[in-house]
Amino acid sequence: MSIKRRDNKNRILQNGESQRKDGRYMYKYIDNAGDTRYLYSWRLVRTDTAPQGVKDEMPLRDKIKLVLRDLEAGLISSGKDMTVLELVKKYVAQKTGVRENTRVGYNFVINILKKEEFGRRKIDKVKLSDARLWLIKLQKDGRGYSTIHTVRGVVRPAFQMAVDDDLLRKNPFEFQLATVVVNDSVTREAITRKQERQFLEFIKNDRHFCRYYEGIYILFHTGLRISEFVGLTVSDIDLQNGIINVDHQLQRTRNMKYTILDTKTDCGTRLVPMTDEVKECFARILENRPKPKVEPMVDGKTGFLYLDKNGMPMVALHWEKYFQHIREKYNGIYKVQLPVITPHVARHTFCSNMAKSGMNPKTLQKIMGHSDIGVTLNVYTHVDFEDVQSEMKKVCNR
């Protein structure tokens, strides 16, 4: 007859349980990956008191219950030693062949996790409430809604990978973001045709900002993304046939490195037709373009349309500042104020104007470089009462 093992309180220990000489309890088991694992605690059951001076923790038998539940569910407990940062890195490592701007986004999230205590947490310790509180903390720390949306867009599938790999039972990030953090992002609506005329006319007649008139006019009348516009080179402009070749974008990183990227989507690579007015603007830009001693080259591209005071290509930030300063100057002169106008507002305004003019949605999708027709169709819902009234008159008078 086998002798039952007992602890120092003469209690019978179950299979796998033992007590070390220092009084600490241990449980030995084999996980679903076939690895030998150990659990430890100073308490065997909840009624026990931990020795003075040691960290109080869950009693051993409560820990055993959780492990047995996970073993029964087929979870691999050894993977739970992974931190959130390690999990995200593992997820990102599998994303091969992605666009450079997507890769930049992944690294952005990883860098945030490196700075956050949350990134050092073990993945099996992250509960739904923990995930929610962390996103709330990010917003309180000054992170914008779009940034938090990006972070969650990487962390959530990373945790889903852990669920699919049988490391976790549930995905703690499986909730609607809008129920947790406030969407404080500002929607940039299109401006009216009248506001567009006022804005462009002001630029054209201003002694300082008139030098940017042609570029801003082009943004309002082509729908180009600002990163696509600043990436244009002389060879991308076909004045004879009135065509803009859009097959790349120019960006500058935080460390001031210039880089040429693919267009935002595959549909972003396109040929954009010019109106006669746009063609005239490009002709003036090419005619007035300075001839630097050394043409700047970025990833094999040269002949950029606009250069800054250092002889390097202008980037999105330059034009965003120009738009801001022009609007501020305008509103400092006139009582009727202009709303916020940015290069993206110019793109949205062009899209809205084309929709209101009756352009076929598929044609407009092609010009805008939208990968999803739904994005284009959403513009058709941005109409005011005057647009509805005008459209009804057209239909009723047919």
LUMRO-118201 format. One record per residue: x, y, z of N, C-alpha, C in turn; residue number from 1; residue in three letters; chain. Coordinates in steps of 0.05 Angstrom, whole numbers. Atoms other than C-alpha are relative to their C-alpha. Layout:
BEGIN
X;Y;Z;X;Y;Z;X;Y;Z;NUM;Ala;A
...
***
This chain:
BEGIN
17;-24;0;0;0;0;18;25;0;1;Met;A
-17;-24;3;30;67;-22;-6;20;22;2;Ser;A
3;-20;-21;42;121;30;-8;27;-12;3;Ile;A
9;-26;9;5;186;20;20;22;9;4;Lys;A
-19;-22;-7;51;247;16;-16;22;14;5;Arg;A
13;-21;-16;34;302;66;17;25;2;6;Arg;A
-15;-24;-4;54;374;77;7;3;29;7;Asp;A
-9;-3;-28;82;403;142;-23;5;19;8;Asn;A
24;-2;-17;10;412;167;-15;-27;0;9;Lys;A
11;27;0;-2;337;157;-24;-3;-19;10;Asn;A
22;3;20;-50;349;98;10;-17;-23;11;Arg;A
-7;18;23;-51;298;42;4;17;-25;12;Ile;A
-5;-14;25;-20;324;-22;-9;-17;-23;13;Leu;A
11;14;23;-51;305;-88;22;-5;-21;14;Gln;A
-19;6;21;-17;278;-150;12;25;-13;15;Asn;A
-14;-22;12;35;326;-177;8;22;20;16;Gly;A
-5;-21;-20;35;368;-113;24;-9;18;17;Glu;A
-22;6;-20;96;372;-66;5;26;15;18;Ser;A
-8;-24;-15;124;418;-14;31;0;4;19;Gln;A
-29;-2;-2;196;442;-15;9;4;29;20;Arg;A
-10;-3;-27;241;447;45;-5;28;12;21;Lys;A
5;-28;-10;230;523;49;-30;4;6;22;Asp;A
28;-3;-6;155;510;56;-17;7;-24;23;Gly;A
15;-8;24;135;531;-14;-12;-24;-14;24;Arg;A
13;22;14;86;488;-51;6;0;-30;25;Tyr;A
-7;2;28;99;463;-122;-19;-21;-13;26;Met;A
16;18;16;57;429;-176;14;-5;-26;27;Tyr;A
-13;8;25;89;391;-234;-20;-12;-19;28;Lys;A
19;10;20;52;378;-299;12;2;-28;29;Tyr;A
-9;-1;28;61;367;-373;-21;16;-16;30;Ile;A
20;-16;15;29;420;-419;-6;-13;-26;31;Asp;A
10;11;25;-4;408;-486;22;-1;-22;32;Asn;A
-22;0;19;62;421;-522;20;-22;8;33;Ala;A
-18;22;-9;95;363;-483;22;10;17;34;Gly;A
-21;-11;-17;137;409;-440;-7;-3;29;35;Asp;A
4;1;-29;146;400;-365;-2;28;11;36;Thr;A
5;-27;-11;118;460;-327;-3;-2;30;37;Arg;A
2;0;-29;116;480;-254;-16;24;9;38;Tyr;A
15;-22;-13;69;522;-211;10;1;29;39;Leu;A
-10;-4;-27;90;552;-144;-19;18;15;40;Tyr;A
14;-18;-18;55;584;-85;7;-6;29;41;Ser;A
-6;4;-28;67;595;-11;-25;-10;15;42;Trp;A
25;10;-12;-6;575;2;-10;-23;-16;43;Arg;A
11;23;14;-38;509;-14;-30;5;-7;44;Leu;A
29;-7;4;-111;532;-5;-5;28;9;45;Val;A
6;-28;-6;-145;599;5;1;7;29;46;Arg;A
0;-6;-28;-150;592;80;28;2;12;47;Thr;A
-28;-2;-10;-74;588;87;9;29;1;48;Asp;A
-12;-27;-2;-34;649;108;29;-1;-10;49;Thr;A
-28;-1;11;29;667;69;19;8;22;50;Ala;A
-21;-8;-19;93;671;110;6;29;-1;51;Pro;A
-6;-28;-1;113;740;132;24;7;-17;52;Gln;A
-22;-10;16;157;778;84;1;-11;-29;53;Gly;A
1;11;27;137;738;21;-24;12;-15;54;Val;A
21;-10;16;93;760;-36;-25;-18;1;55;Lys;A
25;16;-1;21;738;-27;-9;-5;-28;56;Asp;A
9;6;27;-7;703;-88;-22;-21;1;57;Glu;A
22;19;2;-61;656;-112;9;-27;12;58;Met;A
-8;26;-11;-61;590;-74;5;-21;-22;59;Pro;A
-8;20;20;-32;530;-110;-23;-14;-13;60;Leu;A
22;15;12;-96;492;-119;-19;16;-17;61;Arg;A
15;-18;18;-131;552;-150;15;2;-27;62;Asp;A
-17;-1;24;-73;557;-199;-3;-26;-16;63;Lys;A
3;26;13;-80;482;-213;-26;-2;-16;64;Ile;A
26;1;14;-154;490;-230;1;15;-26;65;Lys;A
-2;-16;24;-138;544;-281;16;-15;-22;66;Leu;A
-17;14;19;-83;502;-313;-15;-24;-12;67;Val;A
15;23;10;-127;440;-317;-22;8;-19;68;Leu;A
20;-9;18;-181;480;-349;11;7;-28;69;Arg;A
-13;-7;26;-133;506;-402;10;-25;-14;70;Asp;A
-9;25;12;-104;436;-413;-24;-14;-13;71;Leu;A
24;13;11;-174;409;-424;-9;14;-26;72;Glu;A
7;-15;24;-187;465;-474;20;-2;-22;73;Ala;A
-20;2;21;-124;448;-512;19;23;-2;74;Gly;A
-17;-24;1;-88;513;-495;29;-8;7;75;Leu;A
-29;5;-4;-11;514;-496;9;20;21;76;Ile;A
-6;-19;-21;8;545;-430;28;12;-2;77;Ser;A
-27;-10;3;82;553;-448;1;26;-15;78;Ser;A
0;-24;16;65;607;-498;-9;24;16;79;Gly;A
9;-23;-16;35;650;-443;22;16;12;80;Lys;A
-23;-15;-10;104;671;-421;7;24;-18;81;Asp;A
-5;-22;19;103;717;-481;-12;26;9;82;Met;A
11;-26;-7;94;791;-470;-16;11;-24;83;Thr;A
16;-12;21;47;835;-510;19;10;-23;84;Val;A
-19;-9;20;107;866;-546;11;-23;-16;85;Leu;A
-11;23;14;136;798;-563;-22;-12;-19;86;Glu;A
21;11;17;68;775;-589;-4;17;-25;87;Leu;A
4;-17;23;60;836;-634;24;-3;-20;88;Val;A
-23;4;17;131;827;-660;-2;-26;-16;89;Lys;A
3;25;13;116;755;-676;-21;2;-23;90;Lys;A
21;-5;20;52;776;-713;10;15;-24;91;Tyr;A
-11;-17;22;88;830;-753;20;-15;-16;92;Val;A
-20;15;14;144;782;-771;-11;-18;-22;93;Ala;A
13;17;20;94;741;-810;-12;16;-23;94;Gln;A
12;-17;20;70;800;-851;21;7;-21;95;Lys;A
-20;-4;22;117;793;-911;-14;11;-25;96;Thr;A
10;-10;26;108;829;-977;-20;23;3;97;Gly;A
18;-23;-3;69;888;-947;13;25;-11;98;Val;A
-10;-26;10;75;959;-972;18;13;21;99;Arg;A
-19;-13;-19;129;1003;-941;-15;17;20;100;Glu;A
14;-17;-19;78;1050;-910;-15;-17;21;101;Asn;A
12;19;-19;44;989;-878;21;-9;20;102;Thr;A
-22;7;-17;111;968;-851;7;22;20;103;Arg;A
-5;-23;-18;122;1038;-823;-21;0;22;104;Val;A
22;1;-20;54;1031;-788;5;-21;21;105;Gly;A
-7;22;-19;75;965;-756;21;9;19;106;Tyr;A
-22;-10;-17;139;996;-730;-9;22;19;107;Asn;A
11;-21;-17;101;1055;-703;-14;-12;24;108;Phe;A
13;13;-23;58;1009;-660;20;-14;18;109;Val;A
-20;13;-16;118;969;-637;15;20;17;110;Ile;A
-14;-21;-16;153;1033;-615;-17;10;23;111;Asn;A
18;-8;-22;92;1053;-574;0;-21;22;112;Ile;A
0;22;-20;91;985;-540;26;-1;15;113;Leu;A
-26;0;-14;165;991;-524;0;20;23;114;Lys;A
0;-21;-21;150;1054;-483;-21;-5;21;115;Lys;A
23;5;-18;87;1027;-450;5;-24;18;116;Glu;A
-1;22;-18;85;984;-388;-17;-23;-10;117;Glu;A
18;20;11;28;947;-422;14;-19;-19;118;Phe;A
-15;17;19;77;921;-474;16;-22;14;119;Gly;A
-16;19;-15;115;884;-419;-18;-21;15;120;Arg;A
18;18;-14;53;848;-392;-1;-27;-14;121;Arg;A
3;27;11;45;773;-402;-28;-1;-13;122;Lys;A
25;-1;16;-9;760;-454;-23;-14;15;123;Ile;A
22;14;-14;-48;712;-409;-10;16;24;124;Asp;A
9;-17;-22;-53;767;-356;-17;24;-10;125;Lys;A
15;-23;12;-88;816;-404;-30;-8;-2;126;Val;A
29;4;0;-163;817;-391;-14;21;-17;127;Lys;A
15;-19;16;-217;853;-430;1;28;13;128;Leu;A
0;-26;-13;-219;908;-378;28;13;-1;129;Ser;A
-27;-11;3;-143;916;-382;4;12;-27;130;Asp;A
-3;-10;27;-145;925;-457;-15;27;-3;131;Ala;A
16;-24;1;-200;977;-450;14;23;14;132;Arg;A
-13;-20;-17;-163;1015;-395;25;10;-14;133;Leu;A
-25;-8;14;-99;1016;-436;-6;20;-22;134;Trp;A
7;-18;22;-132;1048;-496;-10;27;11;135;Leu;A
8;-25;-12;-165;1099;-450;24;16;10;136;Ile;A
-25;-13;-9;-96;1114;-420;14;14;-24;137;Lys;A
-13;-12;23;-68;1126;-490;-13;26;-7;138;Leu;A
14;-25;7;-122;1178;-503;5;21;21;139;Gln;A
-5;-19;-21;-111;1211;-436;29;11;-2;140;Lys;A
-28;-8;4;-36;1214;-453;3;18;-24;141;Asp;A
-1;-18;23;-54;1255;-514;0;-13;-27;142;Gly;A
1;13;26;-57;1202;-568;-28;4;-13;143;Arg;A
24;-5;14;-109;1218;-621;-15;-26;-6;144;Gly;A
17;24;6;-167;1172;-640;11;-16;-23;145;Tyr;A
-11;15;23;-135;1155;-707;24;-16;8;146;Ser;A
-24;15;-9;-70;1135;-672;-9;-25;16;147;Thr;A
10;23;-16;-108;1091;-622;-13;-21;-19;148;Ile;A
12;18;20;-147;1061;-681;22;-16;-14;149;His;A
-22;14;13;-81;1044;-714;13;-21;19;150;Thr;A
-12;18;-20;-52;1013;-650;-18;-25;3;151;Val;A
18;22;-4;-113;970;-639;-2;-18;-25;152;Arg;A
1;15;25;-113;950;-713;23;-19;-3;153;Gly;A
-23;19;1;-46;915;-701;-2;-19;24;154;Val;A
0;17;-24;-54;890;-629;-23;-20;0;155;Val;A
23;19;0;-123;859;-639;6;-25;-16;156;Arg;A
-5;24;15;-103;812;-696;24;-16;12;157;Pro;A
-22;15;-13;-39;795;-657;-11;-18;22;158;Ala;A
13;17;-21;-81;771;-598;-17;-22;-13;159;Phe;A
16;21;13;-127;734;-646;18;-22;-10;160;Gln;A
-19;20;7;-65;698;-671;6;-18;23;161;Met;A
-6;15;-24;-51;677;-600;-24;-19;7;162;Ala;A
24;17;-4;-123;651;-594;0;-23;-20;163;Val;A
-1;21;21;-116;613;-660;22;-20;5;164;Asp;A
-23;18;-6;-50;583;-635;-5;-15;26;165;Asp;A
7;13;-25;-86;558;-572;17;9;23;166;Asp;A
-14;-12;-23;-46;604;-527;-19;13;19;167;Leu;A
20;-14;-16;-107;642;-503;-28;-11;-6;168;Leu;A
27;9;3;-180;627;-493;-16;21;-15;169;Arg;A
15;-22;13;-207;696;-514;18;22;-8;170;Lys;A
-14;-24;9;-184;758;-550;-9;24;16;171;Asn;A
9;-22;-18;-185;816;-499;-5;26;-15;172;Pro;A
4;-25;15;-187;868;-555;-24;-3;-19;173;Phe;A
23;4;17;-251;841;-587;-23;17;10;174;Glu;A
22;-18;-8;-295;902;-574;1;24;-19;175;Phe;A
3;-23;17;-319;964;-611;16;23;12;176;Gln;A
-18;-21;-10;-267;1019;-604;-16;25;9;177;Leu;A
16;-24;-7;-320;1074;-603;-14;-2;27;178;Ala;A
12;3;-26;-349;1045;-539;20;5;23;179;Thr;A
-21;-3;-20;-283;1057;-503;12;27;0;180;Val;A
-13;-26;2;-249;1120;-528;-17;19;-17;181;Val;A
15;-21;14;-278;1185;-554;12;5;-27;182;Val;A
-9;-6;27;-273;1196;-629;3;30;-2;183;Asn;A
-4;-29;0;-242;1265;-625;13;10;-27;184;Asp;A
-11;-7;26;-217;1264;-697;-19;19;-14;185;Ser;A
17;-20;14;-242;1323;-738;-5;-8;-29;186;Val;A
7;7;27;-279;1306;-801;3;25;-18;187;Thr;A
-5;-23;18;-255;1351;-858;-20;-2;-23;188;Arg;A
20;0;21;-315;1365;-900;9;17;-24;189;Glu;A
-6;-16;23;-312;1393;-970;-10;29;4;190;Ala;A
10;-27;-1;-318;1468;-976;-18;5;-25;191;Ile;A
18;-6;22;-369;1501;-1022;15;11;-24;192;Thr;A
-13;-12;23;-354;1524;-1092;7;29;4;193;Arg;A
-4;-29;-5;-361;1596;-1069;25;3;18;194;Lys;A
-24;-1;-18;-310;1584;-1012;25;-7;-15;195;Gln;A
-24;8;16;-263;1550;-1061;9;24;-17;196;Glu;A
-7;-23;17;-266;1610;-1108;12;22;16;197;Arg;A
-10;-21;-17;-255;1659;-1051;29;-7;9;198;Gln;A
-26;9;-10;-196;1619;-1025;21;3;-22;199;Phe;A
-20;-1;22;-162;1612;-1093;4;29;-10;200;Leu;A
-3;-28;8;-176;1685;-1112;18;15;19;201;Glu;A
-17;-13;-20;-144;1708;-1048;29;-7;-4;202;Phe;A
-27;9;5;-82;1666;-1061;12;13;-24;203;Ile;A
-10;-10;25;-76;1690;-1132;8;30;2;204;Lys;A
-5;-28;-2;-77;1763;-1111;18;8;23;205;Asn;A
-17;-6;-23;-34;1757;-1049;29;1;-9;206;Asp;A
-28;-4;9;38;1783;-1059;18;-22;9;207;Arg;A
-17;20;-10;68;1729;-1017;-8;-28;-8;208;His;A
9;28;4;25;1667;-1026;-7;-6;-29;209;Phe;A
6;5;28;13;1676;-1101;19;-20;-13;210;Cys;A
-20;19;11;75;1634;-1114;-10;-29;2;211;Arg;A
10;27;-4;35;1573;-1090;-28;-4;-14;212;Tyr;A
27;1;12;-29;1588;-1130;-3;-24;-18;213;Tyr;A
3;22;19;-16;1538;-1186;-2;-27;13;214;Glu;A
1;25;-14;-1;1481;-1139;-26;-5;15;215;Gly;A
25;3;-15;-62;1494;-1096;-24;-3;-19;216;Ile;A
21;3;20;-106;1502;-1157;-1;-29;-10;217;Tyr;A
-2;28;10;-82;1434;-1182;-12;-19;21;218;Ile;A
11;17;-21;-99;1402;-1115;-31;1;0;219;Leu;A
29;-3;0;-170;1429;-1119;-13;-11;-25;220;Phe;A
13;8;26;-180;1406;-1191;11;-26;-12;221;His;A
-9;27;9;-147;1338;-1195;-6;-22;20;222;Thr;A
5;20;-20;-162;1304;-1129;24;-16;9;223;Gly;A
-24;14;-7;-90;1284;-1120;4;0;31;224;Leu;A
-9;0;-27;-67;1262;-1051;25;18;2;225;Arg;A
-22;-19;-2;-16;1312;-1024;27;-15;-3;226;Ile;A
-25;16;3;37;1257;-1020;6;-7;-29;227;Ser;A
-3;6;29;24;1241;-1093;9;25;-15;228;Glu;A
-7;-25;13;28;1314;-1113;29;8;4;229;Phe;A
-27;-8;-5;94;1328;-1079;20;-20;-12;230;Val;A
-17;19;13;122;1265;-1110;2;2;-30;231;Gly;A
0;-3;29;108;1288;-1181;27;11;-9;232;Leu;A
-25;-10;12;169;1298;-1225;-7;10;-28;233;Thr;A
4;-11;27;177;1332;-1292;-9;-22;-20;234;Val;A
7;22;18;172;1265;-1327;-28;-11;4;235;Ser;A
27;10;-5;105;1251;-1295;-22;18;-13;236;Asp;A
19;-19;11;72;1311;-1330;1;-1;-30;237;Ile;A
2;2;29;50;1299;-1401;-19;22;-10;238;Asp;A
16;-23;9;27;1368;-1425;-13;-4;-27;239;Leu;A
10;4;28;18;1346;-1497;-26;-15;0;240;Gln;A
24;16;-1;-34;1294;-1479;-18;7;24;241;Asn;A
16;-8;-23;-59;1327;-1416;-4;-22;21;242;Gly;A
2;23;-18;-43;1269;-1370;21;3;23;243;Ile;A
-17;1;-24;-14;1264;-1299;5;-30;6;244;Ile;A
-6;28;-7;22;1198;-1286;4;-3;30;245;Asn;A
-2;3;-29;11;1178;-1213;7;-29;5;246;Val;A
-8;28;-6;51;1116;-1194;18;-2;25;247;Asp;A
-15;0;-25;86;1136;-1129;-7;23;17;248;His;A
4;-23;-18;85;1183;-1070;27;6;14;249;Gln;A
-25;-9;-14;139;1222;-1033;-7;5;29;250;Leu;A
4;-5;-29;144;1222;-957;27;6;13;251;Gln;A
-24;-5;-16;193;1247;-906;-5;-10;28;252;Arg;A
3;12;-26;203;1208;-842;7;20;22;253;Thr;A
-5;-17;-23;211;1237;-772;30;7;2;254;Arg;A
-28;-5;-1;286;1231;-778;10;14;-25;255;Asn;A
-6;-17;23;283;1275;-841;11;-16;-24;256;Met;A
-8;17;23;295;1217;-889;-22;1;-21;257;Lys;A
19;0;22;262;1225;-957;-2;-27;-12;258;Tyr;A
3;27;11;232;1163;-987;-23;0;-20;259;Thr;A
20;4;20;192;1143;-1048;-15;-26;6;260;Ile;A
17;23;-6;134;1096;-1034;-19;-5;-22;261;Leu;A
21;6;19;83;1060;-1076;-24;17;7;262;Asp;A
25;-14;-6;15;1093;-1081;-14;-14;23;263;Thr;A
13;10;-24;-31;1083;-1022;-13;-28;-5;264;Lys;A
12;26;7;-68;1026;-1057;9;-6;-29;265;Thr;A
-6;7;28;-59;988;-1122;-16;18;-19;266;Asp;A
17;-17;17;-116;1030;-1150;11;29;-1;267;Cys;A
-12;-27;-1;-76;1092;-1131;18;5;-23;268;Gly;A
-16;-3;25;-31;1079;-1191;-19;4;-23;269;Thr;A
21;-7;20;-69;1114;-1246;10;23;-17;270;Arg;A
-4;-23;17;-70;1166;-1301;-23;20;5;271;Leu;A
20;-20;-6;-106;1230;-1283;-1;21;-22;272;Val;A
2;-20;22;-132;1275;-1340;1;28;11;273;Pro;A
-1;-29;-7;-119;1350;-1338;-22;15;-15;274;Met;A
16;-20;14;-169;1405;-1353;19;20;-12;275;Thr;A
-18;-20;13;-142;1462;-1395;12;18;21;276;Asp;A
-11;-18;-21;-135;1505;-1332;22;-14;16;277;Glu;A
-21;15;-14;-95;1450;-1296;25;-2;-17;278;Val;A
-22;2;19;-52;1442;-1358;16;27;0;279;Lys;A
-13;-26;0;-37;1517;-1357;16;4;26;280;Glu;A
-15;-2;-26;-18;1513;-1283;25;-16;0;281;Cys;A
-24;17;1;30;1456;-1295;21;13;-19;282;Phe;A
-18;-13;18;60;1494;-1354;15;23;14;283;Ala;A
-12;-22;-14;73;1555;-1310;20;-11;22;284;Arg;A
-18;12;-20;103;1511;-1255;26;-9;-13;285;Ile;A
-24;10;14;151;1479;-1305;17;23;-10;286;Leu;A
-14;-23;11;168;1546;-1335;15;15;22;287;Glu;A
-12;-15;-22;183;1579;-1267;17;-17;19;288;Asn;A
-14;18;-18;215;1518;-1236;30;7;1;289;Arg;A
-28;-7;-2;285;1536;-1209;18;-23;-11;290;Pro;A
-19;20;10;345;1501;-1240;23;-3;20;291;Lys;A
-21;3;-20;387;1477;-1181;26;-11;-13;292;Pro;A
-26;10;10;461;1462;-1191;1;-30;0;293;Lys;A
2;29;-3;448;1392;-1167;-29;-8;5;294;Val;A
28;8;-4;380;1361;-1176;-1;-21;23;295;Glu;A
2;19;-22;359;1325;-1112;-11;-27;-12;296;Pro;A
9;26;9;348;1250;-1122;-9;-16;24;297;Met;A
11;17;-22;304;1206;-1078;-7;-27;-12;298;Val;A
6;28;9;305;1131;-1091;-2;-1;-30;299;Asp;A
-1;1;29;322;1143;-1164;-18;20;-14;300;Gly;A
17;-20;11;270;1197;-1174;13;28;1;301;Lys;A
-12;-27;0;292;1267;-1195;-18;18;-17;302;Thr;A
17;-19;15;261;1330;-1225;-26;7;14;303;Gly;A
25;-7;-15;211;1345;-1169;-8;28;-6;304;Phe;A
10;-26;9;166;1404;-1185;6;23;19;305;Leu;A
-4;-21;-20;174;1443;-1120;24;-8;18;306;Tyr;A
-23;4;-18;239;1450;-1080;-2;20;23;307;Leu;A
0;-19;-23;247;1481;-1011;25;17;0;308;Asp;A
-23;-18;-1;299;1532;-990;27;-14;2;309;Lys;A
-24;16;-1;349;1476;-979;5;-16;-25;310;Asn;A
-3;14;25;341;1451;-1050;-10;-29;0;311;Gly;A
12;26;-1;303;1389;-1028;-30;1;-7;312;Met;A
28;0;8;234;1368;-1051;-18;9;23;313;Pro;A
20;-6;-20;176;1400;-1014;-16;-25;6;314;Met;A
16;23;-9;135;1350;-974;-27;9;10;315;Val;A
28;-6;-8;64;1347;-948;-1;22;22;316;Ala;A
1;-19;-22;81;1387;-885;3;29;-10;317;Leu;A
-2;-27;11;102;1447;-927;-27;11;-9;318;His;A
26;-9;11;35;1451;-963;-21;2;21;319;Trp;A
19;-3;-22;-5;1438;-900;3;26;15;320;Glu;A
-6;-25;-13;29;1498;-869;-9;24;-17;321;Lys;A
9;-22;18;16;1541;-931;-30;4;2;322;Tyr;A
29;-2;-2;-58;1524;-928;-8;13;26;323;Phe;A
7;-11;-27;-60;1541;-854;5;30;1;324;Gln;A
-8;-28;-2;-24;1607;-861;-18;18;-19;325;His;A
17;-14;18;-66;1628;-921;-27;5;12;326;Ile;A
26;-2;-13;-131;1614;-885;1;20;23;327;Arg;A
-2;-18;-23;-107;1650;-822;2;30;-10;328;Glu;A
-2;-27;11;-88;1711;-864;-26;10;-11;329;Lys;A
26;-7;11;-154;1710;-900;-20;8;22;330;Tyr;A
19;-5;-22;-194;1705;-836;7;24;17;331;Asn;A
-8;-24;-14;-153;1761;-806;-9;26;-14;332;Gly;A
8;-23;17;-178;1807;-862;-30;2;-2;333;Ile;A
29;0;6;-250;1787;-875;-17;-10;23;334;Tyr;A
18;7;-22;-309;1781;-827;-11;-28;-5;335;Lys;A
11;27;6;-338;1720;-863;23;-19;-1;336;Val;A
-23;17;-4;-291;1666;-840;-1;-25;-18;337;Gln;A
-3;25;15;-266;1607;-881;4;-23;21;338;Leu;A
-5;23;-18;-269;1538;-848;28;-11;-3;339;Pro;A
-26;13;2;-208;1494;-838;3;-11;-29;340;Val;A
-6;10;27;-178;1480;-907;28;-12;0;341;Ile;A
-26;14;1;-123;1429;-917;2;-13;-28;342;Thr;A
-3;15;25;-95;1391;-977;-20;-22;-3;343;Pro;A
20;21;2;-142;1334;-960;-28;11;-4;344;His;A
26;-13;5;-201;1382;-958;-2;6;-30;345;Val;A
-1;-5;29;-180;1402;-1029;-7;-25;-16;346;Ala;A
6;26;13;-182;1329;-1050;-29;-7;3;347;Arg;A
28;7;-5;-249;1318;-1017;-19;19;-15;348;His;A
17;-20;14;-277;1382;-1048;-2;-7;-29;349;Thr;A
0;8;28;-256;1359;-1117;-19;-24;-4;350;Phe;A
16;24;2;-289;1292;-1106;-30;7;2;351;Cys;A
28;-8;-4;-354;1324;-1081;-10;16;-24;352;Ser;A
9;-16;23;-356;1374;-1139;-5;-18;-24;353;Asn;A
5;18;22;-349;1318;-1189;-25;-17;3;354;Met;A
24;15;-6;-403;1278;-1155;-25;17;-5;355;Ala;A
23;-18;4;-450;1338;-1154;-5;7;-29;356;Lys;A
3;-5;29;-436;1349;-1228;-10;-23;-15;357;Ser;A
12;23;13;-462;1280;-1243;20;-20;-11;358;Gly;A
-20;19;10;-397;1243;-1257;-7;-28;9;359;Met;A
5;28;-6;-405;1168;-1260;18;-9;23;360;Asn;A
-16;8;-24;-383;1138;-1193;25;-17;-7;361;Pro;A
-23;17;7;-338;1086;-1226;23;17;-13;362;Lys;A
-19;-18;12;-304;1141;-1267;14;16;22;363;Thr;A
-12;-16;-22;-294;1183;-1204;18;-17;17;364;Leu;A
-17;18;-16;-267;1123;-1166;27;-3;-13;365;Gln;A
-25;3;15;-215;1114;-1221;18;25;3;366;Lys;A
-15;-25;-1;-194;1187;-1219;12;4;29;367;Ile;A
-9;-4;-28;-190;1188;-1142;19;-21;9;368;Met;A
-18;21;-9;-152;1123;-1137;-11;-15;24;369;Gly;A
12;15;-22;-202;1093;-1088;0;-30;-6;370;His;A
0;29;4;-194;1018;-1079;-28;-11;4;371;Ser;A
27;9;-7;-266;1012;-1053;-20;20;-10;372;Asp;A
21;-18;11;-325;1041;-1091;-16;12;22;373;Ile;A
15;-10;-22;-358;1050;-1023;11;27;10;374;Gly;A
-13;-26;-8;-308;1106;-1007;-10;22;-18;375;Val;A
9;-20;19;-328;1142;-1070;-30;6;3;376;Thr;A
28;-3;-2;-402;1130;-1061;-8;16;25;377;Leu;A
6;-16;-24;-399;1160;-991;0;29;-5;378;Asn;A
-1;-28;7;-382;1226;-1023;-27;10;-11;379;Val;A
26;-8;11;-449;1226;-1058;-21;5;21;380;Tyr;A
19;-6;-22;-483;1229;-990;6;26;13;381;Thr;A
-7;-26;-12;-447;1294;-972;-11;23;-16;382;His;A
14;-21;15;-498;1340;-1003;-16;17;19;383;Val;A
17;-18;-17;-534;1400;-973;-27;4;-12;384;Asp;A
27;-4;9;-605;1424;-982;-1;11;-28;385;Phe;A
0;-12;27;-588;1466;-1043;5;-21;-21;386;Glu;A
-6;21;19;-559;1405;-1077;-25;-18;-5;387;Asp;A
24;17;2;-622;1364;-1062;-21;15;-16;388;Val;A
20;-17;13;-667;1421;-1085;6;1;-30;389;Gln;A
-7;-2;28;-629;1429;-1150;-4;-26;-15;390;Ser;A
3;26;13;-629;1355;-1165;-30;-7;-4;391;Glu;A
28;5;3;-704;1350;-1153;-12;16;-23;392;Met;A
10;-16;23;-717;1407;-1202;7;-12;-26;393;Lys;A
-9;12;25;-676;1372;-1255;-17;-24;-6;394;Lys;A
15;24;4;-714;1307;-1245;-29;6;-7;395;Val;A
28;-6;4;-783;1338;-1241;-5;15;-27;396;Cys;A
4;-16;24;-772;1382;-1303;7;-16;-25;397;Asn;A
-7;17;23;-751;1324;-1348;-26;-8;-15;398;Arg;A
***
